Amino acid sequence: PDLVTLLRDEGVVLDVCPWSNVKLNVAPSLRMHPLKALYKAGVCVTLNTDDPTAFGHTLTDEYRWLVGEMGLSIADVGAIATNGFRVANLPEDERQAAIAEIEHLCGKVNNEI
């Protein structure tokens, strides 16, 4: 708990690759992966994928897992995707356009549910 508090309070960003973490035995299973707990504790997490050829999963698969296996909401997934753009080395106009698109898509999906 102290480390999680430190990560949150210091604004440390964790780039997380759940499928490869499981395949490399860093996490025991997808259901037991700590991403959700870290996110819910306020740690800034981003979702990533290691080499899709080696690990057999794309970034789309990783996002699908967040909703299907982890039970995160579309809003949670949107927030995690937004984290990636907030910390990316991008021109500000591109960053804002990407974040606006995520907000638009999440709102659209929530309105259809």
C-alpha positions in Angstrom: 0.0 0.0 0.0 2.8 2.4 0.7 4.3 2.0 -2.8 0.9 2.5 -4.4 0.4 5.7 -2.4 3.9 6.9 -3.4 3.2 6.1 -7.1 -0.1 8.0 -7.0 1.2 10.9 -5.0 4.3 11.4 -7.2 2.4 11.0 -10.4 4.4 8.1 -11.6 3.0 6.6 -14.9 3.0 2.9 -15.2 2.9 1.6 -18.8 1.2 -1.8 -18.3 1.2 -4.8 -20.7 -1.1 -7.3 -19.1 -0.9 -10.2 -21.6 2.9 -10.2 -21.7 3.0 -9.8 -17.9 1.1 -13.1 -17.6 3.1 -14.9 -20.3 6.3 -13.8 -18.6 5.0 -14.9 -15.2 5.1 -11.4 -13.8 1.4 -11.7 -12.9 -0.2 -15.1 -12.2 -3.2 -14.6 -14.5 -5.2 -11.9 -16.2 -7.9 -12.0 -13.5 -5.2 -11.5 -10.8 -3.3 -8.7 -12.7 -3.0 -5.6 -10.5 -3.9 -3.1 -13.3 -7.5 -2.5 -12.0 -6.4 -2.1 -8.4 -3.7 0.3 -9.4 -6.1 2.3 -11.5 -8.8 2.4 -8.9 -6.2 3.5 -6.3 -5.5 6.5 -8.5 -2.2 5.5 -10.0 -1.8 6.8 -13.6 -1.7 3.7 -15.7 -1.5 3.3 -19.5 -2.3 0.2 -21.5 0.3 -1.1 -23.8 1.3 -4.3 -25.6 4.6 -5.9 -26.1 5.5 -7.4 -29.4 2.1 -8.7 -30.8 3.9 -11.3 -32.8 5.7 -12.8 -29.8 2.9 -12.5 -27.3 0.0 -13.0 -29.7 -2.2 -10.1 -28.6 -2.8 -6.6 -30.0 -3.5 -3.4 -28.2 -7.2 -3.9 -29.2 -7.1 -7.3 -27.4 -5.6 -5.6 -24.3 -8.5 -3.1 -24.3 -11.1 -5.8 -24.8 -9.6 -7.6 -21.8 -10.1 -4.5 -19.6 -13.8 -4.5 -20.3 -14.5 -8.3 -20.6 -12.2 -9.8 -18.0 -11.5 -7.0 -15.7 -15.0 -5.5 -15.7 -13.9 -1.9 -16.2 -16.4 0.5 -17.6 -16.1 2.3 -20.9 -15.4 5.5 -18.9 -12.6 3.7 -17.1 -11.1 2.4 -20.3 -11.4 5.9 -21.8 -9.6 7.4 -18.8 -6.8 4.9 -19.2 -6.5 5.6 -23.0 -6.5 9.3 -22.2 -3.6 8.8 -19.8 -1.5 7.5 -22.7 -2.1 10.7 -24.7 -1.6 13.0 -21.7 1.9 11.6 -21.2 2.8 11.1 -24.8 5.4 13.2 -26.5 3.0 14.9 -28.9 2.3 18.4 -30.1 -0.4 19.9 -27.9 -3.0 20.1 -30.7 -2.6 16.4 -31.6 -2.8 15.5 -27.9 -6.0 17.5 -27.4 -7.6 16.1 -30.6 -6.9 12.5 -29.5 -8.3 13.2 -26.0 -11.4 14.8 -27.5 -11.9 11.8 -29.8 -11.7 9.4 -26.9 -14.2 11.5 -24.9 -16.5 11.5 -28.0 -16.3 7.7 -28.5 -16.8 6.9 -24.8 -19.8 9.2 -24.7 -21.2 7.7 -27.9 -20.8 4.1 -26.6 -22.3 5.0 -23.2 -25.3 6.5 -24.9 -25.8 3.3 -26.9 -25.7 1.1 -23.9 
